[in-house]
Amino acid sequence: MALADGGRFDEAWAAFDAIPEDQRDTVSLVLTEAYLYERERRFLEALAAYQRIAEIDPGNRAGLRGEALMLRAVLLPRQALALEREYPGILTADEVVNLEADVAAIQIRLGAQSYYPDSRRYEGTDLALGHVSAMLLRDDIDPKMRQRLQYDRIVALTNRKRTSEAIGEFEALETPHEEMPAYVLASAGRAYLNERRPEDARQVLERAVANEPGNFHIKFQLFFAYTDLREADLAADLADDLLSSLPEANRVPGSRVIKGNEDYLRAAIMFGLARAYFDQLEYSQKYFEGLLARAPHNTDIRHELANVYRWRGWLDRSRSEYAQVLAIEPELMSA
């Protein structure tokens, strides 16, 4: 365990492996094994080890505590809370509060990604907003947790399309932007874009990119702030930067299966749109025609090419492309 604390994992495992097999099936040694996995951030393996302790010694508090913490580490806070309710006291009060906040945070993200019928689209987000609001009224929330809940509330309000409220709560925060997590700034940027405040969106999104340079999802949002501000060169440069930093295809190591990268395609389309938005229509047309030649069945590319033809006044060619898109996606509203 001391070797693992020092980051010397190979030596730690060598020491563990030196213990005879027939002596390893004890609580103390399985706890040690789980600890090594945990320190190495191999949380699923640590979780499995802690769960083995329950088979050897049901009710062992150290094993149950480790299991609960590993459930949180693998993004299963509801299950961790259920374990705490079954065995009260295995977690501290602060840890329980953190788990309750985790449940709300995950619900907010899942709500944004769920595609319900319109009548149910925001059910998950509304539940999470209620959960967060109730937690903010509690007296046992420390300042750090309160700030985290305020951040998550801004994300939820933005996802819920209550963007003016999200902006109001964002602007009421006293934390300097350079100290804020990028995801909060990104949500504020989306809210500003929705409220037609592209200059404010640009400021917070540029700060978000500075705080988390590798987050290409934030760069996608910044692209639209630049286009709203008619910053043609900045929009094109950003799209070009995304194209150069994203792989054109995804391939799992050791596998022969190659899949197209949707983020790369999105960046490629943005690059062509940047030219079209600023009246470089001939360039944009040839660019999309080149993309379509490489991916002739892609409706996103064909749709944008149809737009460019329409903007050039070539209505017959535009209509033909829209018709081909609609033959594949007959309910695509934009087409």
Protein Blocks (a to p, Z undefined) as FASTA:
>chain_A
ZZmmnopamlmmmmmmmpcfklmmcfklmmmmmmmmmmnopaklmmmmmmmmmmmmghia
klmmmmmmmmmmnopaklmmmmmmmmghkacfklmmmmmmmmmmmmmmmmmmpccdfklm
mmmmmmmmmmmmmmmmpmkbcfklmmmmmmmmmmmmmmnopamlmmmmmmmpmbdfklpc
fklmmmmmmmmmmnopaklmmmmmmmmmmmmmmlmklmmmmmmmmmmnopaklmmmmmmm
mmmmpcfbdcdehiabdcddfklmmmmmmmmmmmmmnopamlmmmmmmmmmmmmmmbmkl
mmmmmmmmmmnopaklmmmmmmmmmmmmmmlmkZZ
